Amino acid sequence: MRARVCVALLLAAGLAAQAAAQVTVEDEIVTGEVSLFDVKVEKERSLAAAMGLSLAVPGMGHYYVDKPTSALIYFSVDLASLFGAIVFYGLADAQEKNARSFAASMAGIWNAPSGEAYWRHVGAYMDAAEYNESVELSRGSADDLYKDPETWWRWADKEQQDKYNDLRQKARNFRVASSFFVGALVVNRIVSTVDLRVFKKKNLSSGVRLEAALTPDAKGTVLSLKTNF
């Protein structure tokens, strides 16, 4: 009797061991400090947001989508263009003031009226009388005449007038250069935005993720680790 009980117990223990052997226990896999079963998926980054950032400050959109090299290039171009626009605008303004100061000193201008047209006339005519005569001959408006003696001018010679015009030309050249850099600011924003637009949207999400899939023999499932580069 005891022998039969012992045999029964042994058979039960063997069956239990066989059943336990068929149960697979998977421990959490950890690589370094990152648990493969505790992966956080980063929120997908918006293309519209990236383009908006590039319109505001070129390079910011590329930095947002993890393209630091492109971000540095676009930002550097924008900074250089802004610096050039400010510097040449300041040079143009200073040169124009020098030209007007020279005219006031050499042509005897006491009270110049406001407006760019007056300074063009100063450079085009030897004196105010010549200008007024030209207006009358062309049957221009009396309002176009310079009647106040304080607004009159008279160049001593053509050389002084030419020097004044040269100063004004330099001021215009500086303004053109400043406008060029302003245009570069606009173009840089357009190019950086278009660059992001053609950038594949699938590359706008980063981080790692786990995906479940069937095994080739269709007898189980596996977890695959994927990331975008």
C-alpha positions as CSV (number, residue, x, y, z in Angstrom):
1,M,0.0,0.0,0.0
2,R,2.7,2.4,1.0
3,A,4.6,1.5,-2.2
4,R,1.6,2.4,-4.3
5,V,1.2,5.8,-2.5
6,C,4.9,6.6,-3.1
7,V,4.6,5.7,-6.8
8,A,1.5,7.9,-7.1
9,L,3.3,10.8,-5.5
10,L,6.3,10.4,-7.7
11,L,4.1,10.4,-10.8
12,A,2.3,13.6,-9.6
13,A,5.6,15.3,-8.9
14,G,6.8,14.4,-12.4
15,L,3.7,15.7,-14.1
16,A,4.0,19.0,-12.1
17,A,7.6,19.4,-13.1
18,Q,6.8,18.8,-16.8
19,A,4.0,21.4,-16.7
20,A,6.3,23.9,-15.0
21,A,8.9,23.3,-17.6
22,Q,6.4,24.3,-20.3
23,V,5.8,27.7,-18.7
24,T,8.2,30.4,-20.0
25,V,8.9,33.2,-17.6
26,E,10.4,36.2,-19.4
27,D,12.3,38.6,-17.1
28,E,12.4,42.3,-18.0
29,I,15.2,43.0,-20.4
30,V,17.2,46.0,-19.5
31,T,19.9,47.5,-21.6
32,G,22.0,50.0,-19.6
33,E,19.4,52.2,-18.0
34,V,16.7,51.8,-20.6
35,S,14.1,49.1,-20.1
36,L,12.9,47.7,-23.4
37,F,9.5,47.1,-21.8
38,D,9.2,50.6,-20.5
39,V,9.7,52.6,-23.6
40,K,8.1,56.1,-24.0
41,V,7.2,57.2,-27.5
42,E,8.0,60.8,-28.1
43,K,5.1,62.8,-29.4
44,E,5.2,63.3,-33.2
45,R,6.6,66.7,-34.1
46,S,4.5,68.9,-36.2
47,L,5.7,70.0,-39.6
48,A,3.5,73.1,-39.4
49,A,5.2,74.1,-36.2
50,A,8.6,73.5,-37.6
51,M,7.8,75.7,-40.7
52,G,6.4,78.4,-38.5
53,L,9.5,78.5,-36.4
54,S,11.6,78.8,-39.6
55,L,9.5,81.7,-40.8
56,A,10.1,83.5,-37.5
57,V,13.8,82.6,-37.1
58,P,15.5,80.5,-39.8
59,G,17.2,77.5,-38.1
60,M,14.7,77.1,-35.3
61,G,12.6,74.8,-37.3
62,H,15.5,72.6,-38.1
63,Y,16.7,72.6,-34.5
64,Y,13.1,71.5,-33.6
65,V,13.4,68.5,-35.9
66,D,16.8,67.5,-34.7
67,K,18.9,68.9,-37.6
68,P,21.4,71.0,-35.7
69,T,23.9,71.4,-38.5
70,S,21.3,72.9,-40.9
71,A,19.9,74.9,-38.0
72,L,23.3,76.5,-37.4
73,I,23.8,77.3,-41.1
74,Y,20.4,79.0,-41.5
75,F,20.7,80.9,-38.3
76,S,24.2,82.1,-39.2
77,V,23.0,83.3,-42.6
78,D,20.1,85.1,-41.0
79,L,22.4,86.7,-38.4
80,A,24.9,87.9,-41.0
81,S,22.1,89.3,-43.2
82,L,20.6,91.2,-40.3
83,F,24.0,92.6,-39.3
84,G,24.7,93.6,-42.9
85,A,21.3,95.3,-43.3
86,I,21.7,97.3,-40.1
87,V,25.4,98.3,-40.9
88,F,24.7,99.5,-44.4
89,Y,21.6,101.3,-43.5
90,G,23.6,103.2,-40.9
91,L,26.3,104.0,-43.4
92,A,23.7,105.2,-45.9
93,D,22.1,107.5,-43.3
94,A,25.5,108.9,-42.2
95,Q,26.6,109.5,-45.8
96,E,23.4,111.3,-46.7
97,K,23.8,113.6,-43.6
98,N,27.4,114.3,-44.7
99,A,26.1,115.3,-48.2
100,R,23.4,117.6,-46.8
101,S,25.9,119.2,-44.4
102,F,28.3,119.8,-47.2
103,A,25.6,121.4,-49.3
104,A,24.5,123.6,-46.5
105,S,28.0,124.8,-45.9
106,M,29.2,125.2,-49.5
107,A,25.9,126.3,-51.2
108,G,24.7,128.6,-48.4
109,I,21.5,126.8,-47.4
110,W,20.0,128.2,-44.2
111,N,16.7,126.5,-43.9
112,A,16.1,123.4,-46.1
113,P,12.5,122.3,-46.5
114,S,11.7,118.7,-45.7
115,G,11.6,116.1,-48.4
116,E,14.0,114.3,-50.7
117,A,13.0,116.3,-53.8
118,Y,14.7,119.5,-52.5
119,W,18.1,117.8,-52.2
120,R,17.8,116.3,-55.7
121,H,17.2,119.8,-57.0
122,V,20.3,121.1,-55.1
123,G,22.3,118.5,-57.0
124,A,20.7,119.1,-60.4
125,Y,20.9,122.9,-60.5
126,M,23.7,125.3,-59.8
127,D,21.4,127.6,-57.8
128,A,17.8,128.1,-56.9
129,A,17.3,130.8,-59.5
130,E,18.2,128.3,-62.3
131,Y,15.7,125.8,-60.8
132,N,12.9,128.4,-60.5
133,E,13.5,129.5,-64.1
134,S,13.2,125.9,-65.3
135,V,9.9,125.5,-63.5
136,E,8.5,128.7,-65.1
137,L,9.7,127.7,-68.6
138,S,8.0,124.3,-68.2
139,R,4.8,126.0,-66.9
140,G,5.0,124.2,-63.6
141,S,3.0,125.1,-60.5
142,A,3.9,128.2,-58.6
143,D,3.9,126.0,-55.5
144,D,7.0,124.3,-56.9
145,L,9.0,127.5,-56.8
146,Y,11.5,128.2,-53.9
147,K,10.4,131.7,-52.8
148,D,11.9,131.8,-49.4
149,P,15.5,133.1,-49.6
150,E,16.5,130.8,-46.7
151,T,15.9,127.8,-49.0
152,W,18.0,129.1,-51.9
153,W,21.3,127.7,-52.7
154,R,24.2,128.6,-55.0
155,W,27.2,126.5,-55.8
156,A,30.5,128.3,-56.3
157,D,31.5,126.0,-59.1
158,K,30.7,122.7,-60.8
159,E,33.3,120.8,-58.8
160,Q,31.6,121.4,-55.5
161,Q,28.2,120.3,-57.0
162,D,29.8,117.2,-58.3
163,K,31.3,116.4,-54.9
164,Y,27.9,116.7,-53.3
165,N,26.4,114.4,-55.9
166,D,29.2,111.9,-55.3
167,L,28.4,111.9,-51.6
168,R,24.7,111.3,-52.4
169,Q,25.6,108.5,-54.8
170,K,27.6,106.7,-52.1
171,A,24.6,107.0,-49.8
172,R,22.4,105.4,-52.5
173,N,24.9,102.6,-52.9
174,F,24.8,101.9,-49.2
175,R,21.0,101.8,-49.4
176,V,21.1,99.3,-52.2
177,A,23.5,97.1,-50.2
178,S,21.2,97.4,-47.2
179,S,18.2,96.4,-49.3
180,F,20.2,93.4,-50.6
181,F,20.7,92.1,-47.1
182,V,17.0,92.7,-46.3
183,G,16.2,90.6,-49.3
184,A,18.6,87.9,-48.0
185,L,16.6,87.8,-44.8
186,V,13.4,87.1,-46.7
187,V,15.0,84.5,-49.0
188,N,16.6,82.7,-46.1
189,R,13.2,82.3,-44.5
190,I,11.7,81.0,-47.7
191,V,14.5,78.6,-48.4
192,S,14.6,77.2,-44.8
193,T,10.8,76.7,-44.8
194,V,10.8,75.0,-48.2
195,D,13.7,72.8,-47.0
196,L,11.5,71.6,-44.1
197,R,8.5,71.2,-46.4
198,V,10.3,68.7,-48.6
199,F,11.8,67.0,-45.5
200,K,10.0,63.6,-45.1
201,K,7.3,63.7,-42.5
202,K,8.3,60.3,-41.2
203,N,11.5,61.7,-40.0
204,L,9.7,64.3,-37.9
205,S,9.1,61.7,-35.1
206,S,12.0,60.5,-33.1
207,G,12.5,58.1,-30.2
208,V,12.1,54.3,-30.0
209,R,8.9,52.2,-30.0
210,L,7.9,48.5,-29.6
211,E,5.8,46.8,-32.2
212,A,4.2,43.3,-31.8
213,A,4.3,40.9,-34.7
214,L,3.7,37.1,-35.4
215,T,6.7,34.8,-35.6
216,P,7.4,33.2,-39.0
217,D,5.9,29.9,-37.9
218,A,2.8,31.7,-36.7
219,K,3.1,29.9,-33.4
220,G,3.7,33.0,-31.2
221,T,4.4,36.7,-31.1
222,V,7.5,38.7,-30.9
223,L,8.3,42.3,-29.9
224,S,10.4,44.3,-32.2
225,L,12.3,47.5,-31.3
226,K,12.2,50.2,-33.9
227,T,13.4,53.8,-34.2
228,N,13.7,56.5,-36.9
229,F,16.9,58.1,-38.0
